[in-house]
Amino acid sequence: LSALQAAALNIDPSQARGDGLMQRVLENLQSDGEAGKQIHEDQQVAIDVVDRFFDSLNNNPRLTPIAKNQLHRLEIPVLKVLLQDEGFFDDGSNSVRAVMNRIAQLGAKGSRLSSAHQKRIEDLVRRIVEEFEDDTEIFDNVLNELNELVDRQNQLYKKNVERVAAAAEGVHKVEQAKGAVAKVLNDRLSQQVIPQAVYTLVEQGWQDLLNLVHIRHGEHSREWNDSLEVIDELLAYGNDPSHPLDMKTLLPRIQAGLKEVSGAQEAPLVVREQLKGFIEGARAGQFDAVEGAHFEVPESEDEKALRNVKKSKELKHWILRAKSIPVGTWLQFNRPDEETQYMRLVWIAKGYSKFVCVNHQGMKVVELGLFKFANYLKDAVIMPDPDYEMPIVNQGLDDMVKDVYDKLAFEASHDKVSGLAKRSEFCRAVREIMKQGERTAACSLLYIRFAPMLEDQQARLDPPFIKRVAETLKELATEGAVIGRLSHTDFAMFLVNDELDLINLRCSELLVELCQSDTDQKQPLLVAVGESRAQLGFNNPESMIRHAVRPIAEASQAHREAASEESEDGASQPSMPQSIVAEKVAIDESVATNTDLSTVRFDIFCQRAMRLAEDSVHEEQYELLCSEAGTGLSFEPENEDQARALDKWWVDTLVEKFTQGDPAWDGIDFLRVKLSGYAFQDDSFKDDLIELAEAGKLDARRIWFDVYDLAVVNNIHAAADMIKHLMIKGFRFCLDHFGTRRSPFPLLKLLPVDMIKIDEGYVEMLNDEDAEAVATDSLVELAHKVGKEVLASSVDSAICLQRMKKLQVDYVQGSTVADYELLNEAS
């Protein structure tokens, strides 16, 4: 390790490291003649943890390449510390962690250290690498020097922010003053005949004086009233020469005011001459008069809202969200085709008319009006980043956990033999492509089914054959294609391409050839290929699958009927064709899945969930699910429209049961229903729920929402805000499908949910006696680490129940607790 530590001094920042730490340690052992020496298992774990930790730092988008290189040079010292103390990564007060955090803080992307400070950090890193053995005192010393650099950086940042805020405040005050002055002048002078002298006085300096007085003292000050009184007195005298006018007091005030805005110069001659003529002529009822001009008043944010009612309604919730973001919040600025920029909100104008953000040096990045800021929040161009100030070591550890989660999610959603997506993941990926592409682009879904040559056999695909099918489909796949293994014998490929006919024909030819030539496959097979075509705007992969399967089923049925007829006639049974290539089926949006669920008859089932922890409050929950009448299968929406319709159907059903009462629902204190991620794409659904709860039509304290497919949400921070608002009313939330790509890991920390529900695929496997609970254990530990309770469904065996108790799962649901019961039949 000492040799590797010394070699770290010569790391080239421009060279990417492709070899892992374990490989470098082993190579170093061999080069030192230690080939027979083994690395202990605990040491291997430590090496792997450090390797993955520094990989996460290297992939951190918030660090400059220089900072990443400086941190990477500390890899071996960190490994040495971890080998001495296995609890190192849990010790937040450790000086080694603090040193890494300071280097990252100084090397954040967007910061610009001077060359002298940069050299000083390089020297400190070199000093650690050269001197560290096993005593962390060197880190303590270096930390003190790094703290000095951080303090200097903070002082510079504070100074720049104060300057930016003062400048913004000044500009804002000028704008406010101009508006206030224009309004009071319009009230007195606009659309009426006034003395020429008064108009000249305003134009030659008094308007500027009013602006200055407003900025300095405000519109409720004595100085402001005194300045307006000069104009009011002159106007009153012009209207009524008998009005008492104290010229000995008034003229010096005018003289002093004009001097103040003209750099101590005398009042313009024209002002003095016209005032003299006005005062003398007014006594005789003779003076020059003009029609007062209109002074332009800048439009306020409130006036903009009133002027553009439609836009104001669209942005209503985003305006409220903008106003709720406090000064000091770090934000992501995601401009199109540009790298994400991190900035901090440092100043908000009174009345929320302006928002100013700065970079790490405190230099202004952007200044936005309320409408623009709200628009940026709506479009996720600007997003709050609550974790930005998290220390880099904590970020690295979080990224390591995320990598583990992503690996589990991938394995859960992909077939182990072929490496292809399972059905739910295939459909999810297709929806993503459909959402991103042009609605009118042509797309094709090929459905591939392998069947035995002999009718009385069950299809059995051997692993080598499955892998060759996957390889064949991957070779045919064009950019953006999605390939899946939907069942043991069925595969699918989704394509968006201008040469669909050619690709699909080639696919059939290659698969037929594969069936004929593959000697590893013990059972002779034929292949059937069906195709459905649509445009991306159709956005319903499940429907495309059904349309592609239909011609395969019809062709197979026709063959069986022909075989049966010949058999009855005494003729020999015809041989099966080597392939069935069905004609393509074109689909358009007119045959999209029904979203008017009022026409669908649903049965409602419920299943009780039991709390395992005995030392906690007893609470029995009942999950409700609906199925189309007579099917007994849980209804799964196929696209966004249907998901939104199902969300509304559930709310309407709950309102009906709460308001009208239903004996079948008696005894259900807490119920859980499905809610799609699409419900959090806008605030209308949240507003409806709050309105129903406030009107007493829903008992929010009894309702849990199992939120699924939150991966579809564009702005997860906005979704978190919506959940918080609903939780205030009493609603509670459970994150569904945890452990899969339908529920990305960042949601666990960002969303204020009370509970997570492990995806059924993990738990179903644990009903078998020989299954391993490693993956499920990791998910439970992750959830508990961030303070969430855990629900496991599909607990359908005694051994699975015991495993859930051992894993300290909070709630279990399944046939070991209670079966699904019919709560309400379709009517």
Rosetta blueprint (number, residue, H / E / L):
1 L L
2 S H
3 A H
4 L H
5 Q H
6 A H
7 A H
8 A H
9 L H
10 N H
11 I L
12 D L
13 P L
14 S L
15 Q L
16 A L
17 R L
18 G L
19 D L
20 G L
21 L H
22 M H
23 Q H
24 R H
25 V H
26 L H
27 E H
28 N H
29 L H
30 Q H
31 S H
32 D L
33 G L
34 E L
35 A L
36 G L
37 K L
38 Q L
39 I L
40 H L
41 E H
42 D H
43 Q H
44 Q H
45 V H
46 A H
47 I H
48 D H
49 V H
50 V H
51 D H
52 R H
53 F H
54 F H
55 D H
56 S H
57 L H
58 N H
59 N L
60 N L
61 P L
62 R L
63 L E
64 T L
65 P H
66 I H
67 A H
68 K H
69 N H
70 Q H
71 L H
72 H H
73 R L
74 L L
75 E H
76 I H
77 P H
78 V H
79 L H
80 K H
81 V H
82 L H
83 L H
84 Q H
85 D L
86 E L
87 G L
88 F H
89 F H
90 D H
91 D L
92 G L
93 S L
94 N L
95 S H
96 V H
97 R H
98 A H
99 V H
100 M H
101 N H
102 R H
103 I H
104 A H
105 Q H
106 L H
107 G L
108 A E
109 K L
110 G L
111 S L
112 R L
113 L L
114 S L
115 S H
116 A H
117 H H
118 Q H
119 K H
120 R H
121 I H
122 E H
123 D H
124 L H
125 V H
126 R H
127 R H
128 I H
129 V H
130 E H
131 E H
132 F L
133 E L
134 D L
135 D L
136 T L
137 E H
138 I H
139 F H
140 D H
141 N H
142 V H
143 L H
144 N H
145 E H
146 L H
147 N H
148 E H
149 L H
150 V H
151 D H
152 R H
153 Q H
154 N H
155 Q H
156 L H
157 Y H
158 K H
159 K H
160 N H
161 V H
162 E H
163 R H
164 V H
165 A H
166 A H
167 A H
168 A H
169 E H
170 G H
171 V H
172 H H
173 K H
174 V H
175 E H
176 Q H
177 A H
178 K H
179 G H
180 A H
181 V H
182 A H
183 K H
184 V H
185 L H
186 N H
187 D H
188 R H
189 L H
190 S L
191 Q L
192 Q L
193 V E
194 I E
195 P E
196 Q H
197 A H
198 V H
199 Y H
200 T H
201 L H
202 V H
203 E H
204 Q H
205 G H
206 W H
207 Q H
208 D H
209 L H
210 L H
211 N H
212 L H
213 V H
214 H H
215 I H
216 R H
217 H H
218 G L
219 E L
220 H L
221 S L
222 R H
223 E H
224 W H
225 N H
226 D H
227 S H
228 L H
229 E H
230 V H
231 I H
232 D H
233 E H
234 L H
235 L H
236 A H
237 Y H
238 G H
239 N H
240 D L
241 P L
242 S L
243 H L
244 P L
245 L L
246 D L
247 M H
248 K H
249 T H
250 L H
251 L H
252 P H
253 R H
254 I H
255 Q H
256 A H
257 G H
258 L H
259 K H
260 E H
261 V H
262 S L
263 G L
264 A L
265 Q L
266 E L
267 A L
268 P L
269 L H
270 V H
271 V H
272 R H
273 E H
274 Q H
275 L H
276 K H
277 G H
278 F H
279 I H
280 E H
281 G H
282 A H
283 R H
284 A L
285 G L
286 Q L
287 F L
288 D L
289 A E
290 V E
291 E E
292 G L
293 A L
294 H L
295 F L
296 E L
297 V L
298 P L
299 E L
300 S L
301 E H
302 D H
303 E H
304 K H
305 A H
306 L H
307 R H
308 N L
309 V H
310 K H
311 K H
312 S H
313 K H
314 E H
315 L L
316 K H
317 H H
318 W H
319 I H
320 L H
321 R H
322 A H
323 K H
324 S H
325 I L
326 P L
327 V L
328 G L
329 T L
330 W E
331 L E
332 Q E
333 F E
334 N L
335 R L
336 P L
337 D L
338 E L
339 E L
340 T L
341 Q E
342 Y E
343 M E
344 R E
345 L E
346 V E
347 W E
348 I E
349 A L
350 K L
351 G L
352 Y L
353 S L
354 K E
355 F E
356 V E
357 C E
358 V E
359 N L
360 H L
361 Q L
362 G L
363 M L
364 K E
365 V E
366 V E
367 E E
368 L E
369 G E
370 L H
371 F H
372 K H
373 F H
374 A H
375 N H
376 Y H
377 L H
378 K H
379 D L
380 A L
381 V L
382 I E
383 M E
384 P E
385 D L
386 P L
387 D L
388 Y L
389 E L
390 M L
391 P L
392 I H
393 V H
394 N H
395 Q H
396 G H
397 L H
398 D H
399 D H
400 M H
401 V H
402 K H
403 D H
404 V H
405 Y H
406 D H
407 K H
408 L H
409 A H
410 F H
411 E H
412 A H
413 S H
414 H E
415 D L
416 K L
417 V L
418 S L
419 G L
420 L L
421 A E
422 K L
423 R H
424 S H
425 E H
426 F H
427 C H
428 R H
429 A H
430 V H
431 R H
432 E H
433 I H
434 M H
435 K H
436 Q H
437 G L
438 E L
439 R L
440 T L
441 A L
442 A E
443 C E
444 S E
445 L E
446 L E
447 Y E
448 I E
449 R E
450 F E
451 A E
452 P E
453 M L
454 L L
455 E L
456 D L
457 Q L
458 Q L
459 A L
460 R L
461 L L
462 D L
463 P H
464 P H
465 F H
466 I H
467 K H
468 R H
469 V H
470 A H
471 E H
472 T H
473 L H
474 K H
475 E H
476 L H
477 A L
478 T L
479 E L
480 G L
481 A L
482 V E
483 I E
484 G E
485 R E
486 L L
487 S L
488 H L
489 T L
490 D E
491 F E
492 A E
493 M E
494 F E
495 L E
496 V L
497 N L
498 D L
499 E L
500 L H
501 D H
502 L H
503 I H
504 N H
505 L H
506 R H
507 C H
508 S H
509 E H
510 L H
511 L H
512 V H
513 E H
514 L H
515 C H
516 Q H
517 S H
518 D L
519 T L
520 D L
521 Q L
522 K L
523 Q L
524 P L
525 L E
526 L E
527 V E
528 A E
529 V E
530 G E
531 E E
532 S E
533 R E
534 A E
535 Q E
536 L H
537 G H
538 F H
539 N L
540 N L
541 P H
542 E H
543 S H
544 M H
545 I H
546 R H
547 H H
548 A H
549 V H
550 R H
551 P H
552 I H
553 A H
554 E H
555 A H
556 S H
557 Q H
558 A H
559 H H
560 R H
561 E H
562 A H
563 A H
564 S H
565 E H
566 E H
567 S H
568 E H
569 D L
570 G L
571 A L
572 S L
573 Q L
574 P L
575 S L
576 M L
577 P L
578 Q L
579 S E
580 I E
581 V E
582 A L
583 E L
584 K L
585 V E
586 A E
587 I L
588 D L
589 E H
590 S H
591 V H
592 A L
593 T L
594 N L
595 T L
596 D L
597 L H
598 S H
599 T H
600 V L
601 R L
602 F E
603 D E
604 I E
605 F E
606 C E
607 Q E
608 R E
609 A E
610 M E
611 R E
612 L L
613 A L
614 E L
615 D L
616 S L
617 V L
618 H L
619 E L
620 E L
621 Q E
622 Y E
623 E E
624 L E
625 L E
626 C E
627 S E
628 E E
629 A L
630 G L
631 T L
632 G L
633 L L
634 S L
635 F L
636 E L
637 P L
638 E L
639 N L
640 E H
641 D H
642 Q H
643 A H
644 R H
645 A H
646 L H
647 D H
648 K H
649 W H
650 W H
651 V H
652 D H
653 T H
654 L H
655 V H
656 E H
657 K H
658 F H
659 T H
660 Q H
661 G L
662 D L
663 P H
664 A H
665 W H
666 D L
667 G L
668 I L
669 D L
670 F E
671 L E
672 R E
673 V E
674 K E
675 L E
676 S E
677 G H
678 Y H
679 A H
680 F H
681 Q L
682 D L
683 D L
684 S H
685 F H
686 K H
687 D H
688 D H
689 L H
690 I H
691 E H
692 L H
693 A H
694 E H
695 A L
696 G L
697 K L
698 L L
699 D L
700 A H
701 R H
702 R H
703 I E
704 W E
705 F E
706 D E
707 V E
708 Y E
709 D L
710 L H
711 A H
712 V H
713 V L
714 N L
715 N L
716 I H
717 H H
718 A H
719 A H
720 A H
721 D H
722 M H
723 I H
724 K H
725 H H
726 L H
727 M H
728 I H
729 K L
730 G L
731 F L
732 R E
733 F E
734 C E
735 L E
736 D E
737 H E
738 F E
739 G L
740 T L
741 R L
742 R L
743 S L
744 P L
745 F L
746 P H
747 L H
748 L H
749 K H
750 L H
751 L L
752 P L
753 V L
754 D L
755 M E
756 I E
757 K E
758 I E
759 D L
760 E H
761 G H
762 Y H
763 V H
764 E H
765 M H
766 L L
767 N L
768 D L
769 E L
770 D L
771 A L
772 E L
773 A L
774 V H
775 A H
776 T H
777 D H
778 S H
779 L H
780 V H
781 E H
782 L H
783 A H
784 H H
785 K H
786 V L
787 G L
788 K L
789 E E
790 V E
791 L E
792 A E
793 S L
794 S L
795 V L
796 D L
797 S L
798 A H
799 I H
800 C H
801 L H
802 Q H
803 R H
804 M H
805 K H
806 K H
807 L L
808 Q L
809 V L
810 D L
811 Y E
812 V E
813 Q E
814 G L
815 S L
816 T L
817 V L
818 A L
819 D L
820 Y L
821 E E
822 L E
823 L E
824 N E
825 E L
826 A L
827 S L
